[in-house]
Amino acid sequence: MLNAMTVDVEDYFHVSVFDGVVPRDRWNSLESRVCANTERMLAIFDEHGVRATFFILGWVAERFPHLVRQIASRGHEIASHGYAHRLVYDQTPAAFREDVRRAKGLLEATSAVPVLGFRAPSYSITPRSLWAIDILIQEGYTYDTSIFPIRHDRYGIPVSPRHPYMVYRDTGTLLEVPASTLRCGPLNVPIAGGGYFRILPYQWTRAGIARMNHSEGRAAIFYLHPWEIDPEQPRLRAGLLSRFRHYRNLAKTEARLRRLLTEFSFGRIQDVLSAPQADRAPASLAASLPYVW
């Protein structure tokens, strides 16, 4: 079973928990570690023969175009993480349109490949920002992976389907590819990576992906950030919960990632969507469940 390996390419100071700590006008003055961390991640993927989907922040692409070209030249999929790492529900529709248009243009011009996928910073397409789907369709994106079907204090639409589905709007259609969860009683629990991969025991992720693959016959959508394999990154001031979420187990993440790559098969989102088990999910939903917001 081929699972999707996805990477949100951003620097440690871009993370949403630091929005009130590091103003955007200070970003250029901070030590950047995104190139070194991403190149390290690329080397790990090369060792294991893995090709991934990289959701690259436009701010990063503008300053480090060689990094985008390096990712593309090694066979990975280029996708958009927006330009300025602003939460969707904190923007106006006009500002969001400009952000995603700017990022898409930068990435396509730099990589010379079409950019079809989008992931919002911090999964911030929520009930407050469903208008973003229309804008993504109009701006030429064909799939989105910004909706997390869980309950969380910052994001999530817990009633959304757990597996890929088509969203039908007057503006067109968009394939939604949710971050992976398991159904436990009345709740969806996350197994998708990121902080859940770092903070929870490794066996949580391993057992969750195994259950999706073997019991449900579904591919998992896994995500990670380059800064999550960098325990030496500068420490920034933030609240206790934010520090816990960001810094917990950074020193363990690279070893966990290497182990995960030996125990499961991973590829790009475009490969997973074209695999037989992925084809059945969107097709059946498209035929039987027109999902309209």
C-alpha positions in Angstrom: 0.0 0.0 0.0 1.5 3.3 -1.1 1.1 6.1 1.4 1.6 9.8 0.8 4.7 11.5 2.3 4.2 15.3 2.4 6.5 18.0 3.7 5.4 21.6 4.6 8.5 23.6 3.7 8.8 26.5 6.1 11.3 27.8 8.6 11.1 27.4 12.4 10.0 31.1 12.8 7.2 30.8 10.3 5.2 28.5 12.6 1.7 29.8 13.6 2.3 29.5 17.3 5.0 32.2 16.9 2.7 34.7 15.1 2.6 37.0 18.1 6.3 36.5 19.0 8.1 37.1 15.7 6.6 39.8 13.5 6.8 39.2 9.8 9.0 42.3 9.4 11.7 40.5 11.4 11.7 37.3 9.4 14.6 38.5 7.1 16.8 39.3 10.2 16.5 35.8 11.7 18.9 32.9 11.1 17.3 30.8 8.3 17.7 27.0 8.6 15.1 25.9 6.1 17.6 25.0 3.3 19.9 22.9 5.4 16.9 21.1 7.1 15.1 20.5 3.8 18.3 19.2 2.1 18.8 16.8 5.0 15.3 15.6 4.6 15.9 15.1 0.8 19.0 13.1 1.6 16.9 10.8 3.9 14.3 10.3 1.2 17.0 9.5 -1.3 18.4 6.9 1.0 15.1 5.1 1.2 14.0 5.7 -2.5 11.1 7.9 -1.5 9.5 10.7 -3.6 7.3 13.1 -1.7 5.0 16.1 -2.1 6.6 19.3 -0.9 4.1 22.1 0.0 6.5 25.0 -0.3 5.9 28.4 1.3 6.1 31.2 -1.3 8.3 33.3 1.0 10.8 30.5 1.0 10.7 30.0 -2.8 11.2 33.7 -3.4 14.4 33.8 -1.3 15.8 30.3 -2.0 14.8 29.4 -5.6 17.6 26.9 -5.8 15.9 24.9 -3.1 12.7 24.6 -5.1 14.7 23.6 -8.2 16.6 21.0 -6.2 13.4 19.5 -4.8 11.9 19.3 -8.3 15.0 17.9 -10.0 15.0 15.0 -7.5 11.6 13.9 -8.7 9.4 15.3 -5.9 6.1 17.0 -6.4 5.9 20.7 -6.0 2.8 22.1 -4.3 1.8 25.3 -2.5 1.7 26.2 1.1 0.6 29.8 0.4 3.0 32.7 0.4 3.2 34.4 3.9 2.0 31.6 6.2 -1.1 33.4 7.3 -4.0 31.4 8.7 -6.8 31.4 6.1 -9.5 32.4 8.6 -7.5 35.5 9.6 -7.5 36.8 6.0 -10.1 38.4 3.8 -11.0 36.5 0.7 -9.2 39.1 -1.4 -6.0 38.8 0.7 -6.2 35.0 0.5 -6.6 35.1 -3.3 -3.5 37.3 -3.6 -1.5 35.0 -1.3 -2.3 31.8 -3.1 -1.9 33.4 -6.6 1.5 34.8 -5.7 2.7 31.5 -4.2 1.6 29.5 -7.2 3.2 31.9 -9.7 6.5 31.9 -7.9 6.6 28.1 -7.6 5.7 27.5 -11.2 8.1 30.0 -12.5 10.9 28.6 -10.4 10.3 24.9 -10.9 8.9 25.0 -14.5 6.2 22.5 -13.5 2.4 23.1 -12.9 1.4 23.5 -9.2 -1.9 21.7 -8.6 -2.0 21.1 -4.9 -2.4 23.4 -1.9 -2.2 23.0 1.9 -3.2 25.9 4.2 -0.9 26.9 7.0 -2.0 25.0 10.2 -4.9 23.3 8.3 -6.8 26.6 8.6 -9.7 25.9 6.2 -12.4 25.5 8.8 -16.1 26.2 8.9 -15.1 29.9 9.2 -13.1 29.8 5.9 -14.9 27.4 3.5 -15.1 30.3 1.0 -11.4 29.5 0.4 -12.4 26.4 -1.6 -14.0 28.6 -4.3 -10.8 30.7 -4.6 -8.6 27.7 -4.9 -10.7 26.4 -7.8 -10.7 29.7 -9.5 -6.9 30.0 -9.1 -6.3 26.7 -10.8 -5.6 24.3 -8.0 -7.1 20.8 -8.5 -6.6 19.3 -5.1 -6.4 20.6 -1.5 -5.2 19.0 1.7 -6.2 21.7 4.2 -9.1 20.1 6.1 -8.3 18.0 9.1 -11.4 16.0 10.2 -10.8 16.3 13.9 -11.6 18.6 16.8 -8.8 21.0 17.7 -8.4 24.4 19.3 -6.9 25.9 16.1 -8.3 23.9 13.2 -10.5 21.0 12.1 -13.9 20.1 10.6 -14.7 16.9 12.5 -17.8 16.1 10.4 -15.8 16.0 7.1 -15.1 12.6 5.4 -11.9 10.9 6.5 -10.8 9.8 3.0 -10.4 11.7 -0.3 -13.6 13.2 -1.6 -14.8 15.7 -4.2 -16.1 19.1 -3.2 -18.7 20.5 -5.6 -19.1 24.3 -5.9 -20.7 26.6 -8.5 -17.1 27.5 -9.4 -16.1 23.9 -10.2 -14.8 20.9 -8.3 -11.8 20.3 -6.0 -10.5 17.0 -4.7 -10.1 17.2 -0.9 -7.3 15.0 0.5 -7.7 15.0 4.3 -4.9 14.4 6.8 -5.2 10.9 8.1 -7.3 9.9 11.1 -8.8 6.8 12.6 -12.3 6.4 13.8 -12.5 5.7 17.5 -16.1 5.6 18.8 -17.6 9.0 18.1 -14.3 10.7 17.4 -11.6 10.9 14.7 -8.1 10.7 16.2 -5.1 12.0 14.3 -2.3 9.7 13.0 -1.1 12.0 10.2 2.3 13.1 11.5 3.7 16.5 12.5 3.3 17.2 16.2 1.3 13.9 16.7 4.3 12.0 15.3 6.8 13.8 17.6 4.8 14.0 20.8 3.0 10.7 20.9 4.8 7.4 21.1 6.0 6.1 17.7 3.8 3.1 18.0 0.7 5.4 17.8 1.6 6.4 14.2 2.8 2.9 13.2 -0.3 1.2 14.4 -2.5 3.9 12.9 -1.0 3.6 9.4 -1.0 -0.2 9.6 -4.7 -0.2 10.4 -5.5 2.2 7.6 -3.5 0.1 5.1 -4.6 -3.4 6.2 -8.0 -3.0 7.8 -9.4 -0.2 5.8 -7.5 -0.7 2.6 -6.6 3.0 2.4 -3.5 5.1 2.0 -2.4 7.3 4.8 -1.5 11.0 4.2 1.5 11.8 6.4 3.1 15.2 6.9 6.2 16.7 8.5 8.2 20.0 8.5 11.9 20.4 7.9 12.3 22.1 11.3 11.1 19.0 13.0 14.4 17.2 12.4 16.4 20.2 13.8 16.8 20.0 17.6 19.5 22.7 17.4 17.1 25.4 16.1 17.0 28.7 18.1 14.5 28.8 20.9 11.8 31.4 20.6 9.6 32.7 23.5 6.0 31.6 23.5 3.4 30.2 25.9 4.0 26.9 27.7 1.6 25.0 25.5 3.1 26.5 22.3 6.6 25.6 23.4 5.5 22.0 24.2 3.9 21.6 20.9 6.8 23.0 18.9 9.9 21.7 20.8 8.8 18.4 22.2 10.9 15.4 21.0 12.7 17.3 18.2 15.8 15.2 18.9 13.8 12.0 18.2 12.1 12.9 15.0 14.8 12.0 12.4 15.2 8.5 13.9 11.5 8.0 13.9 11.2 9.2 10.3 13.9 6.8 9.2 12.2 3.9 10.9 8.8 4.8 9.4 10.4 4.8 5.9 11.6 1.2 6.5 8.2 0.0 7.7 5.9 1.5 5.1 5.9 2.5 1.5 5.6 6.2 0.7 5.3 8.3 -2.5 3.9 11.6 -3.8 0.3 12.6 -3.5 -0.1 12.4 -7.2 1.1 8.8 -7.1 -1.2 7.9 -4.3 -4.2 9.4 -6.1 -3.4 7.4 -9.2 -3.0 4.1 -7.3 -5.9 1.7 -7.4 -7.0 2.1 -3.8 -7.1 5.9 -4.1 -8.9 5.8 -7.4 -11.8 3.9 -5.9 -12.3 6.4 -3.0 -12.8 9.7 -5.0 -14.7 7.9 -7.7 -17.2 6.3 -5.4 -17.7 9.5 -3.4 -18.1 11.5 -6.6 -20.8 9.2 -7.8 -22.7 8.7 -4.6 -22.0 11.7 -2.3 -21.9 15.2 -4.0 -20.3 17.1 -1.1 -21.4 20.7 -1.4 -20.6 23.4 1.2 
